[in-house]
């Protein structure tokens, strides 16, 4: 089985805001577009217009109805690899194809030595592994490793494809190992959460919970005005009679 490197001080990952995600699928689409010609290319599709969205997708967006009555709302939940600190998908791999980088904590797959046994998919409790039936190997989110370190791209654009395309600014990228980074401050401010922390895999990615919509303040009751019988001015009484028809 595959061993893990020593814990990395640098922990690159995503922060996803469930309060502002609108479920538009732009992140999934741009992820597919970039990666189908990038580091893990190709990403095949099988019956791409069917209800099952069959094929290899590194990012999938699920939508749920949460709460009841006035507290109910639709929550859109993007799901991809969480780049755990102690990923079971790595330690279960018999060939070392699944591995975690020591320099930045990104979890990757070396498809040259992957035998397609799918043990990593069984071990991952988050359903983040994708099996490429055409090539017979496992694939997964790479945090666009071929993009975030690409010096031919302007520095401000060196973020994962899903982050660069989000129209609602619901996805953020950075070093979650640095408490002074923008993403770490955002997590601290909004109470960002791990996904299923009780499992002990220590996912790096964080989710910002939906915020409760403030209930409108009804304020003091509005003055309904005088009753028709209380209007003494003949002209105003006539106007009130006309407008009340």
CORVEN-V174668 format. One record per run of one state. SS is the DSSP state (~ for helix, > for strand, _ for the rest). FROM is the first residue (numbers start at 0). LEN is the number of residues. If there is no record, write none. Layout:
# CORVEN-V174668
SS	FROM	LEN
SS	FROM	LEN
This chain:
# CORVEN-V174668
_	0	11
>	11	6
_	17	8
~	25	10
_	35	9
>	44	1
_	45	9
>	54	1
_	55	4
>	59	7
_	66	2
~	68	3
_	71	1
>	72	7
_	79	8
~	87	4
_	91	6
>	97	3
_	100	6
>	106	3
_	109	9
~	118	5
_	123	6
>	129	3
_	132	4
>	136	3
_	139	5
~	144	4
_	148	6
~	154	3
_	157	3
~	160	5
_	165	5
>	170	5
_	175	6
~	181	9
_	190	2
>	192	1
_	193	3
~	196	3
_	199	6
>	205	3
_	208	19
~	227	3
_	230	3
~	233	10
_	243	2
